[in-house]
Structures are given as C-alpha cells and as structure tokens.
Amino acid sequence: MTTVFAPKARMYIGGQWIDSGESRPVIDPGTGSAFAEATIGGQAEARAAISAARAAFDSGPWRKWTVTARADLLRRVADDIAGRNLELITLDCQNVGTPIRQGHDHLGLVPSVFRYYADMIEAQATRGPEAVGPNGSVVEREPVGVVAAIAPWNYPLWMASSKVSAAIAAGCTVVLKPSSLTPLSAAELALAFERAGAPDGVFNVVLGPASTVGEVLTSSPDIDKVSFTGGTESGMAVARSSFGQNGAGQVQRQVKRVGLELGGKSPNIVFADANFEQAVAGAMTAIFVNQGEVCSAGSRLVVDRRIQAELEDRLVSATRALRVGYQLDPATEIGPLISAEHLDEVASAVEHAVADGARLLTGGHRATVAGHDGGFYFEPTIFSGVRPDMRIAKDEIFGPVLAIQSFTDEAEAIELANDTRYGLAAGIWSEDEDRWRRVAREVRAGVVFINSYHSATIEVPWGGVGMSGMGRELGSAGLDSFSEAKSIVQVAR
C-alpha cells in the first residue's frame, strides 16, 4: 500500500522557508499515529507574513505585473500541481481520511481552478472596462489588497486553492493559514508558487492555531479581506475579530471585507415521481462522501411518505454494504473521521438522537478496522422518524449520519427543507420539471442540486445564506469577491 511521508511542513513567508523550532505531530486518522510533523508558528510569524504580503502589494513588483504575467504564473502553478497530482492527492487523503477512490473528485480539480481563473482574467482584459452611463464613464476592477485565506481540514488543498487562485488572479497578495490538523498540502502549494516564480511576499503560508495565528490574521488592520471556510461558530468568531472585537471583548474599530462559507444541515428532497434508482444513489452520495465531513452534505433526507418505506429499505441495504476501511485502500468507501475528538462528537450526537426518540435503522457505533485499531472509524448511520425539534434535525454533525424526515405534499416538503438556521445546499429529486423549478425557487439555499448531489463545478458560484455564511467563491463571483469596483465618472462638457 502506498503512503506519503512528509517529514516536516514549514512556513513560507516573504519567499523564505521558516521553521519556528517548535513542531507538532500530524496524525494519520486511519491509524491514530503520527506520520509527519509541522512547525508551529505564532503571533510573530503571522505578523511577518502580513508584513511580507503588505509590502509585496503596496511597493513590490507585483503591482506592475500585467494580467498576462499573472495568468502565466497561475498556469505554471497548475502545471506544477498537475505534475505531482497523485502524490498530493495521496497526501491529503492520508492526512484527512478521505478514501483514495474519492480523492480525485476534488483534488483533481486543483490544477483546473488555477487555469480557469487564468483564462478568466485574460478574457476580461481583452474586453476592457465596462462602459456605463451616457458620457463614457467606466467601471474598473481593482484588487481588494492583502487577503487572509483560512482553509478548513476536510479538503485542505482544494479549499485553499479555490481561494488562492481567485485572489492571486485578481491581483491580491495572500497569507494562507490551513487547519492545524491538515497543514501538509499548504506547504506543497507554497512550493508550487516558489517554483512558478511568484515574487516574494505574494503568497505566504503560516502554520499554527486559530487562537494565535488566526487571531492575528483576522484582527490585523493590514489585512484587507478575510476569506474563511469552517464551522459556523468559528466563522462568527472570525467575523467579530475582523471587525475589531477580540476574544477578551476589547474593541478596535475597523472594517474589512469578510467572506464566510460555514456549516450546513442541507435537505435532500425526494418526491414520489423521482427516478428511484438515481435517488437512492444520490442520497448515498449526499451523506456518505468523505464520511459526511462535508459542509454541504445532504444530511436530512426529506422523502415523500408514499415511497418512504421502500426508500429506507434500499438505503439500509446499500449502507450496510459500504466498506469501512483505511483511506488509502482502494476498496474503502468510508474512511476514518479526522480526529479522536471529532469521533467522540459524532458518537455523542448519535446518542442524543437515540435519546430524543429517533429510530436507528442501521449503524450508530464506532467501527474497527483490522490492522488499524487506533483509527477513528464510525459506522455509516441512518435514523428515521426524525422530528424537526430533534437535535439531529437541527445541528450539523459533520459525520456519516443521515436523518430521514417525511412529507405528504409539496408545501410540507418545502416547510421541512426550510426549517433550519442554515442555507448552504439542497437537493431535489423529481421528474416533473415544473415541480423542481418551483421548489428550487422556494428552498432557501445558496446551491440547489437537481436530480444529483455534490455535482457543482468550478464555474458555479458557491456559498450559502443564513447561518451558512455570506459571500461566494468559485465562478466569476469568486473572482469579483477579491476585487473592488471603481467607477470612473466623466461629465459631458
């Protein structure tokens, strides 16, 4: 079995590789043991990274780079990543627990997103500024400035790249902070920028905990935008810090741009006229990809009562057939959860669901994998009889746990779907085009999948409403989020 061993991830600040002298182990969740280590940065390194990015944006050669030069840089980064794609996919899968058979789905897109934004900025430059008004006034786009990109642990390289590619394309400079659980591929991304010839300070990576490194990045007045993906509570803390309130309640008034892509409790609605086989497969994909550690997971299956019993039987049978195993085994379909702490959280959520009266159909227990006794495994789990007031219907679990709710008519389906503080994604399964168009308009979600799930592409803006965050990434909206519109107004003489 192939494994990747990255001896030590270092920080990349102002074109220099930095080792603080302090390090922490990086855990393989499939074994529970360290397989690499990463240096730990603190406030000093975070401030140094901000200063490097600030200097590169304000007075370095980066501001003079043409659009074509920026696009070529992005393509060189893409080529470097593509040349090491299998290695990087394996690295992230080993670090996160993503089954290797699924790793290509997101991580294979990494080179593509850099090339996508390279093509986009060249096309925009060809068209020139947008002309508005009667007198030749125009609207130009300018980079927002220095960006703090804070990436989550569930898809480390992909989530970092979706932010960084758009920010660099827009002409910003970036300080990337990955999760402390998954720091390895961020250092590999820095290596790609170094090899591609990025000017010093344009792209920086700082490692360390949110309480020190993250707090410095979000609270610094030298950061012009914070782009954060993670849990809702963490996102609220990021927003408070970004607008000047630190953890001690002290206030330093400031305003910066903030983009938040947060949690979800996404409904996956199955009508009786749906293609049954496709709906079964789609429901499995919606909740069990990456063992449910996906912000947009279809964790609430909202199903027509007329087909509920048959659908539940099929889902239980298919779920019991899933292979739980070590993530780098090509046969594995459900890998380990990210950490022992998160395993405890998922197990506790399941216990609460049972106590609240939800009916356990299958799973519900920690799992063991032969030869990997120290890993953080949990059985894929399905509950039925879930009422809207139950915690399992309201709280994001971020694990392989599906809650089934039922409805009698379209109005009730919409009511159940919208009975959440979140609004990231939703799925609709129906062969009636009028119906799915009607329901898609009524469901409060930033992304709605029709007769599919987890089928978004890099061209489609991504983000949520309500407690799922604000702002969009990917697509043209993703590029615009890292720039400001400047109106240049001419008056007739």
Backbone hydrogen bonds, N-H to C=O, Kabsch-Sander energy under -0.5 kcal/mol:
donor,donor_aa,acceptor,acceptor_aa,energy
6,A,4,V,-0.6
9,A,37,E,-2.4
11,M,18,I,-2.4
12,Y,205,V,-2.0
13,I,16,Q,-2.6
16,Q,13,I,-1.5
18,I,11,M,-3.0
18,I,16,Q,-0.5
24,R,38,A,-2.4
26,V,36,A,-3.0
27,I,25,P,-0.5
28,D,33,S,-2.9
31,T,28,D,-1.7
32,G,28,D,-2.8
33,S,28,D,-0.7
35,F,26,V,-2.6
36,A,26,V,-1.1
37,E,6,A,-0.8
38,A,24,R,-2.4
39,T,9,A,-2.7
40,I,22,E,-2.7
41,G,39,T,-0.6
41,G,207,L,-1.5
46,A,42,G,-2.2
47,R,43,Q,-2.6
48,A,44,A,-2.1
49,A,45,E,-2.3
50,I,46,A,-2.2
51,S,47,R,-2.5
52,A,48,A,-2.3
53,A,49,A,-2.4
54,R,50,I,-2.8
55,A,51,S,-2.6
56,A,52,A,-2.1
57,F,53,A,-1.9
58,D,54,R,-2.9
59,S,55,A,-2.4
60,G,55,A,-1.1
63,R,60,G,-0.8
64,K,61,P,-1.4
65,W,61,P,-0.5
65,W,62,W,-1.4
70,R,66,T,-2.3
71,A,67,V,-2.7
72,D,68,T,-2.4
73,L,69,A,-2.0
74,L,70,R,-2.3
75,R,71,A,-2.1
76,R,72,D,-2.1
77,V,73,L,-2.3
78,A,74,L,-2.4
79,D,75,R,-2.5
80,D,76,R,-2.2
81,I,77,V,-2.4
82,A,78,A,-2.8
83,G,79,D,-2.0
84,R,80,D,-0.7
84,R,81,I,-1.1
85,N,82,A,-1.2
88,L,84,R,-2.6
89,I,85,N,-2.8
90,T,86,L,-2.4
91,L,87,E,-2.1
92,D,88,L,-2.4
93,C,89,I,-2.4
94,Q,90,T,-2.5
95,N,91,L,-2.0
96,V,92,D,-2.7
97,G,93,C,-2.7
100,I,327,Q,-3.2
102,Q,99,P,-2.1
103,G,99,P,-1.1
104,H,100,I,-0.6
105,D,102,Q,-1.4
106,H,102,Q,-0.7
107,L,103,G,-1.7
108,G,104,H,-1.2
109,L,106,H,-1.6
110,V,107,L,-1.3
113,V,109,L,-2.0
114,F,110,V,-1.3
115,R,111,P,-1.9
116,Y,112,S,-2.6
117,Y,113,V,-1.8
118,A,114,F,-1.6
119,D,115,R,-2.5
120,M,116,Y,-2.0
121,I,117,Y,-2.3
122,E,118,A,-1.5
123,A,119,D,-2.2
124,Q,120,M,-2.5
125,A,121,I,-2.1
126,T,122,E,-1.8
127,R,123,A,-1.7
128,G,124,Q,-1.7
130,E,139,V,-1.7
132,V,137,S,-3.4
136,G,133,G,-0.5
137,S,132,V,-0.6
138,V,488,I,-2.0
139,V,130,E,-2.4
140,E,486,K,-2.8
142,E,484,E,-2.5
144,V,482,F,-2.2
147,V,173,T,-2.9
148,A,225,K,-2.9
149,A,147,V,-0.7
149,A,175,V,-2.5
150,I,148,A,-0.6
150,I,227,S,-3.0
151,A,149,A,-0.6
151,A,177,K,-1.7
159,M,155,Y,-2.9
160,A,156,P,-2.0
161,S,157,L,-2.4
162,S,158,W,-2.4
163,K,159,M,-1.1
164,V,160,A,-3.0
165,S,161,S,-2.5
166,A,162,S,-0.6
167,A,163,K,-2.3
168,I,164,V,-2.8
169,A,165,S,-2.0
170,A,166,A,-2.1
171,G,167,A,-0.5
171,G,168,I,-1.1
172,C,167,A,-2.4
173,T,145,G,-1.5
174,V,202,V,-2.8
175,V,147,V,-2.8
176,L,204,N,-3.2
177,K,149,A,-2.9
182,T,179,S,-0.8
187,A,183,P,-1.2
188,E,184,L,-1.3
189,L,185,S,-2.0
190,A,186,A,-2.0
191,L,187,A,-1.8
192,A,188,E,-1.7
193,F,189,L,-1.9
194,E,190,A,-2.5
195,R,191,L,-2.6
196,A,192,A,-1.8
197,G,193,F,-0.7
197,G,194,E,-1.1
198,A,193,F,-2.2
202,V,199,P,-2.0
204,N,174,V,-1.7
205,V,12,Y,-2.9
206,V,176,L,-2.3
212,T,209,P,-0.9
213,V,209,P,-1.2
214,G,209,P,-1.5
215,E,210,A,-1.5
216,V,212,T,-2.1
217,L,213,V,-2.2
218,T,214,G,-2.5
219,S,215,E,-2.0
220,S,216,V,-1.4
223,I,220,S,-1.3
224,D,146,V,-2.2
224,D,222,D,-0.5
225,K,146,V,-1.7
226,V,257,R,-2.5
227,S,148,A,-3.0
228,F,226,V,-0.6
228,F,259,G,-3.0
229,T,150,I,-1.8
230,G,261,E,-2.0
235,G,231,G,-2.4
236,M,232,T,-2.2
237,A,233,E,-1.8
238,V,234,S,-2.3
239,A,235,G,-2.3
240,R,236,M,-2.3
241,S,237,A,-2.4
242,S,238,V,-2.6
243,F,239,A,-1.5
244,G,241,S,-1.6
245,Q,240,R,-2.9
246,N,244,G,-0.6
246,N,250,Q,-2.2
249,G,246,N,-2.2
252,Q,244,G,-2.9
254,Q,243,F,-0.8
257,R,224,D,-2.3
259,G,226,V,-2.9
260,L,470,M,-2.3
261,E,228,F,-2.4
262,L,260,L,-0.6
262,L,468,S,-2.5
266,S,297,A,-0.8
268,N,300,R,-2.8
269,I,267,P,-0.5
269,I,427,G,-3.2
270,V,302,V,-2.7
271,F,269,I,-0.6
271,F,429,W,-2.4
274,A,271,F,-1.8
276,F,274,A,-0.8
279,A,275,N,-2.5
280,V,276,F,-2.3
281,A,277,E,-2.2
282,G,278,Q,-2.7
283,A,279,A,-2.5
284,M,280,V,-1.9
285,T,281,A,-2.2
286,A,282,G,-2.7
287,I,283,A,-1.4
288,F,284,M,-2.4
289,V,285,T,-1.4
291,Q,288,F,-1.7
292,G,289,V,-1.7
293,E,290,N,-2.5
294,V,292,G,-1.9
297,A,294,V,-1.7
298,G,286,A,-1.6
299,S,297,A,-2.2
300,R,266,S,-2.0
301,L,299,S,-0.5
301,L,403,A,-2.5
302,V,268,N,-1.9
302,V,300,R,-0.8
303,V,301,L,-0.7
303,V,405,Q,-2.8
304,D,270,V,-2.1
305,R,407,F,-2.5
307,I,304,D,-1.7
308,Q,304,D,-0.6
308,Q,305,R,-0.5
309,A,305,R,-0.5
311,L,307,I,-2.5
312,E,308,Q,-2.9
313,D,309,A,-2.2
314,R,310,E,-2.1
315,L,311,L,-2.5
316,V,312,E,-2.7
317,S,313,D,-2.1
318,A,314,R,-2.5
319,T,315,L,-2.7
320,R,316,V,-2.4
321,A,317,S,-0.9
322,L,319,T,-1.3
324,V,322,L,-0.7
325,G,323,R,-0.5
325,G,334,I,-2.3
329,D,326,Y,-1.8
332,T,329,D,-2.0
333,E,323,R,-2.7
334,I,323,R,-2.1
337,L,376,F,-3.7
343,L,339,S,-2.1
344,D,340,A,-2.0
345,E,341,E,-1.8
346,V,342,H,-2.5
347,A,343,L,-2.4
348,S,344,D,-2.3
349,A,345,E,-2.1
350,V,346,V,-2.0
351,E,347,A,-2.0
352,H,348,S,-2.3
353,A,349,A,-2.0
354,V,350,V,-2.1
355,A,351,E,-2.3
356,D,352,H,-2.1
357,G,354,V,-1.2
358,A,353,A,-2.3
359,R,384,S,-2.6
360,L,358,A,-0.7
361,L,359,R,-0.5
361,L,382,I,-2.8
362,T,382,I,-1.2
364,G,379,E,-0.5
367,A,377,Y,-1.8
372,H,369,V,-2.6
375,G,372,H,-2.0
376,F,29,P,-2.3
377,Y,367,A,-0.5
377,Y,375,G,-0.9
379,E,365,H,-2.9
381,T,400,P,-3.0
382,I,362,T,-1.9
383,F,402,L,-2.9
384,S,359,R,-2.8
386,V,404,I,-1.8
387,R,385,G,-0.6
390,M,387,R,-1.7
393,A,390,M,-1.0
394,K,390,M,-0.8
394,K,391,R,-0.7
395,D,391,R,-3.3
401,V,399,G,-2.2
402,L,381,T,-2.5
403,A,299,S,-2.5
404,I,383,F,-2.3
404,I,402,L,-0.5
405,Q,301,L,-2.9
405,Q,403,A,-0.5
407,F,303,V,-1.8
413,A,409,D,-2.1
414,I,410,E,-2.3
415,E,411,A,-2.2
416,L,412,E,-2.7
417,A,413,A,-2.4
418,N,414,I,-2.2
419,D,416,L,-1.1
420,T,418,N,-2.1
426,A,447,V,-1.3
427,G,267,P,-2.2
428,I,449,F,-2.3
429,W,269,I,-2.4
430,S,428,I,-0.6
433,E,431,E,-0.9
436,W,432,D,-2.5
437,R,433,E,-2.2
438,R,434,D,-2.1
439,V,435,R,-3.0
440,A,436,W,-2.2
441,R,437,R,-1.5
442,E,438,R,-1.1
443,V,439,V,-2.2
445,A,443,V,-1.1
446,G,423,G,-1.5
447,V,424,L,-1.6
449,F,426,A,-3.2
451,N,428,I,-3.3
451,N,449,F,-0.6
460,V,457,T,-1.6
462,W,473,E,-3.3
465,V,423,G,-1.7
467,M,421,R,-2.8
468,S,465,V,-1.9
469,G,466,G,-1.3
470,M,260,L,-1.6
473,E,462,W,-2.5
475,G,458,I,-2.3
478,G,474,L,-1.7
479,L,475,G,-1.2
480,D,476,S,-2.4
481,S,477,A,-1.6
482,F,479,L,-1.6
483,S,480,D,-1.9
484,E,142,E,-3.1
486,K,140,E,-3.4
487,S,485,A,-0.5
488,I,138,V,-3.1
488,I,486,K,-0.5
489,V,487,S,-0.7
